[in-house]
Amino acid sequence: MVGVQGVRVGRQHVDLALGFIIGTAFATLVDSLANDVIMQFVAAVFGQPDFSALKFVLNDSEIRYGAFLTAMVNFLLLGAVLFALVKLLRKAGLGSFRAQGSRECPYCKEFVPVDALKCKWCTADIEPAQAEEEDAPLIADRTRTGE
């Protein structure tokens, strides 16, 4: 694909741009959830919708710890929503959430994926560096037959 001023734009770049745009919109949505819904519950309990006004003075310096608390609550909410979304997508079977990266096979010293159960080069059984939930029966069966 050719983009602006004849620069070649690959599918990866378009996917990355779309991911960035959707991520920004999603962050705005979660920020609205935090400010317009959750923090309003905080206002109902504590009497103010955010903690931005909380501060103390130390040696003529104003320490605004309330703004930090508000930002931390927003960050934790964003993390919780993203965690729940990934769990939901994984349970629905959507997306590719396999471990990324490689490691060295302890037997033949070739590189294999971090979640590999068997080396693709020497076919030796290896312990995965990052085991997935669906691999647990295979690993348990391997240890039972090895005894």
N, C-alpha and C positions, 0 to 999 in steps of 0.2 A: 504494500500500500504506500502511496506517495502522499506526503503531507505538505505542509506549508513550505514554500520556497524549494521544492524538489527534494526534501529530506525524507528518506525512507522511514516509515513508521511500521513497526512490526506488530503482530497480534499481542505480544506481551506488553508492549507499551500502551496499547488501547485498553487491555484488561487492567493494567495498573492504574491508568487514569480513571477508568470507570470505578474501580475499587476505591480509589481515593475520594471520588465524588460521593459515592454511596456511603462511605465511612464518615465523611463530613456531615452528610445529611442525618445519618444515624446518631452521631454524637450530638447534633442539635436536638434531635428527638429525645434522647436520653437526658440532655440538659433541661429540656422543658419538663420532662417527667420529674426530675429532681427539684426544679424550682417551683413549678406550678402545682405539683401534687404532693410529693413527699415533704418538701419544706413547709407546705401549708399545714400538714399534720404537725410538724415541729412547732409552727406558730400557734396551733391550737393548744399544744401542751405547754410550751415555754413562753408564749406571749409575743414572739417576734418571728417573722418568716425566714430570717437568716441570721447568722451570727456576725455579720460584717461590722456591726456597731460595737462589738466586744473588743476592748483594748485596755491597756494599762500603760502608765508612764513610768519610765525608769531613766533617771538622770536627764531629764528634758527630752527624752526620745520616746516617741509613741510606738508601742509594740501592739500591732493590730492582729492579735491571734485569732480573732473571730473570722476574718477574711480567710485565713488559712483553714480553719475548721469547716467553713462553707465549701471551699474548694476540695477539701479532703472528702467530705460527704458526697459531693458530686462525682469525684473520682471513684470512690468505692461503689456508688450506685452504677456508674458506667461499667466498672469491672464485673459487678454482679449480674447485670443485664447481659453483657457479652458472654459470660460464663454460662448462664442459663440458655442463651441462644445457641451456643456451640453444643451444649449437652442435648438440646432439643433436636438440632440438625443431625447430630450423630445418631440419636435414637431413631430418627426417621430414616436413616440410611442415606442422607444427602451429603454431598461434599466428600472430599478426600482429606481425611484427618490422620493419615499415616505419619509415622515419625520420619523426619527428614535427616539426611546425613549418612555418613558411612564410618566404618571402623575396620580394624584389621582382624582377619581371621587368625585365631591363635595357632592354627596348625599349618596353613600354607602361606600366611602373611599377605594374602590378597585382600583387597578392600571389598566389604559386603555392607548392605544396609544395616543400620543400627538395630532394626527390629527383626533381622533375619534369624530363622531357627535352624537353617542348614546353609552351609557355605555353597555358593553356586560354582565354585572352582574345584574344591576337593571333596565336596558332598559330605563333609563331616558335620555331625550335630553340634551346634554351638548354642550357648546361652545368649538370648537376646539382651542387649544393653537396655532396651526399652520395650518391655512386653506389653502387648495390647490385651484387652479383656477377652477377645475372641480366641487368642492364642493360649489361654490358660488351660483348656482341656488337653491340647497337644503337649504342652510342657508337663502336665501332671501325668499323662499317659507315658511319656518318655521316661520319667523318673520311676514309674511303677515297673516298666519293663526292664529297666536297667538294674533293678535290685535283685 
